[in-house]
């Protein structure tokens, strides 16, 4: 461990030597390298985590640059995973970065989720979020779920521990699907960064063994008002995901 690099973490009694060692031995999977994932990956990569797996299949577009802070103008038209891996290794040469530069099939997603200690769902579509939630629930891998659009964002943590809910499917069903996206609705760049930073913070807490008030709860951020609130999430008894996994 580079004690000088992580001196400020080591000075925190909540992290200290034991927590930093846990980070060094941890694996995290970031799915989606948009405004949320690019920010979260940057902070996770610099946190002292041992292994970061990044997954995306898109290329950098010029319209991404105001909010996807890992990328620079010279990265336009490159695959996001390749550009991000290069930047992350530059930021922290000790970091091991693995790239999954494709849309993951069901078995590939299951394998990737099972191999990691936490998953950050930074995707931008409902169907993919449901697939990730199901894979995390099956593997009992903690999932940090984030979303941002316009000047609003939200975040929730689903531990999937001991077959207990709630899970993402308890919060949303197919009937809740929205066709809104940041291309059509717009998004303020720092709002995506705010949610991405929160996702990295919560992931570090999970990996370092720290408790969180957001476990099984939804944090809702209003960037225009500069306010946030937390609401509870109840497990649905008829949930087809966490309601069917034996404890």
Long-range contacts (C-beta under 8 A, 24 or more apart in sequence): 1-48, 2-94, 5-48, 6-48, 9-47, 9-48, 14-208, 14-210, 15-208, 15-210, 18-209, 19-208, 19-209, 19-210, 20-48, 20-208, 22-207, 22-208, 22-209, 23-47, 23-48, 23-49, 23-50, 23-204, 23-207, 23-208, 24-48, 24-49, 24-50, 25-50, 26-50, 26-51, 26-117, 26-118, 26-207, 27-51, 27-52, 27-53, 27-115, 27-116, 27-117, 28-52, 28-53, 28-116, 28-117, 28-118, 28-119, 28-120, 28-203, 28-207, 29-53, 29-55, 29-112, 29-113, 29-115, 29-116, 29-118, 29-119, 29-120, 30-54, 30-55, 30-120, 30-122, 31-55, 31-56, 31-119, 31-120, 31-121, 31-122, 31-123, 31-128, 31-132, 32-56, 32-121, 32-122, 32-123, 32-124, 32-128, 33-58, 33-68, 33-70, 33-80, 33-81, 33-84, 33-122, 34-64, 34-67, 34-68, 34-122, 34-124, 34-182, 34-192, 35-64, 35-67, 35-68, 35-148, 35-182, 35-187, 35-189, 35-192, 35-193, 35-195, 35-196, 36-120, 36-122, 36-146, 36-147, 36-148, 36-192, 36-195, 36-196, 36-199, 37-120, 37-122, 37-196, 38-67, 38-68, 38-69, 38-70, 38-71, 38-80, 38-84, 38-196, 39-68, 39-69, 39-70, 39-192, 39-193, 39-195, 39-196, 39-197, 39-199, 39-200, 40-120, 40-122, 40-146, 40-196, 40-197, 40-199, 40-200, 40-203, 41-70, 41-84, 41-88, 42-69, 42-70, 42-87, 42-88, 42-91, 42-200, 43-196, 43-197, 43-200, 43-201, 44-120, 44-200, 44-203, 44-204, 45-88, 45-91, 45-92, 45-95, 45-97, 46-91, 46-92, 47-200, 47-204, 48-94, 49-95, 49-204, 49-207, 50-95, 50-96, 51-95, 51-96, 51-97, 51-98, 52-88, 52-95, 52-96, 52-97, 52-98, 53-97, 53-98, 53-99, 53-100, 53-112, 53-115, 53-116, 54-81, 54-84, 54-85, 54-88, 54-97, 54-98, 54-99, 54-100, 55-81, 55-100, 55-101, 55-104, 55-112, 56-80, 56-81, 56-84, 56-101, 57-81, 57-101, 57-102, 57-103, 63-183, 66-189, 67-187, 67-189, 67-190, 67-192, 67-193, 68-192, 69-193, 106-131, 106-135, 109-135, 110-135, 110-138, 110-139, 113-138, 113-139, 113-141, 114-139, 114-141, 116-141, 117-141, 117-142, 117-206, 117-207, 118-142, 118-143, 118-144, 118-203, 118-206, 118-207, 119-143, 119-144, 120-144, 120-146, 120-199, 120-200, 120-203, 121-145, 121-146, 121-168, 122-146, 122-196, 122-199, 124-181, 124-182, 125-181, 126-172, 126-174, 126-176, 126-177, 126-178, 127-177, 129-168, 129-172, 130-168, 130-169, 130-174, 132-168, 133-158, 133-167, 133-168, 133-169, 133-241, 134-169, 134-241, 136-160, 136-167, 137-167, 137-241, 137-242, 137-245, 138-245, 142-206, 143-168, 144-199, 144-202, 144-203, 144-206, 146-195, 146-196, 146-198, 146-199, 147-195, 148-182, 148-187, 148-191, 148-192, 148-194, 148-195, 149-180, 149-181, 149-182, 149-185, 149-186, 149-187, 150-185, 150-186, 150-187, 150-188, 150-191, 151-187, 151-188, 151-191, 151-222, 151-223, 151-224, 152-191, 152-220, 152-221, 152-222, 152-223, 152-224, 153-191, 153-192, 153-194, 153-195, 153-220, 153-221, 153-223, 154-195, 154-218, 154-219, 154-220, 154-221, 155-195, 155-198, 155-199, 155-202, 155-214, 155-218, 155-219, 155-221, 156-214, 156-216, 156-217, 156-218, 156-219, 156-233, 157-202, 157-206, 157-212, 157-214, 157-215, 157-216, 157-217, 158-216, 159-206, 159-215, 159-216, 160-242, 162-247, 163-242, 163-245, 163-246, 163-247, 164-235, 164-242, 164-247, 165-216, 165-235, 165-236, 165-239, 165-242, 165-243, 166-216, 166-233, 166-234, 166-235, 166-236, 166-239, 166-242, 167-235, 167-239, 167-241, 167-242, 168-241, 169-236, 169-239, 169-240, 169-241, 169-242, 170-233, 170-234, 170-235, 170-236, 170-239, 170-241, 170-242, 171-218, 171-233, 188-223, 190-223, 191-221, 191-223, 194-221, 194-223, 195-221
